[in-house]
Amino acid sequence: MLLAIGILLATWLLMGLAQGIPTLCAFAYPCPAPDVRVAPAFLFGGLVTAPTLALILTARVGKSWGALSYVVLVGLAVIGLGAVLFSGGFTVPFV
């Protein structure tokens, strides 16, 4: 259960930090709006809470859905972070 909460919080933190990474615009397309990453962050940030809640609610009853919920949780976290990072152009962190 604590692992699920840790994955959820880490995903939310990374999605929040990804909002500040500047994008490198392609020459053929105009640059996207600065807030282009907000919608995928809200969408996948909300979707990640469902398997986390399933893991929290079933933690005391049994572990019948535990493995499936972890697979869904990690899958949504990875897909969500990819959607946030690559929405509106390829992101290149400038140091």
Buried (B, 14 or more C-beta within 10 A) or exposed (E): EEEBEEBBEEBBEBBEEBEEEEBEEEEEEEEEEEEBBBEBBEEBBEBBBEBBEBBBEBEEEEEEBBEEBBEBBBEBBEBBBEBBBEBBBEBEEEE
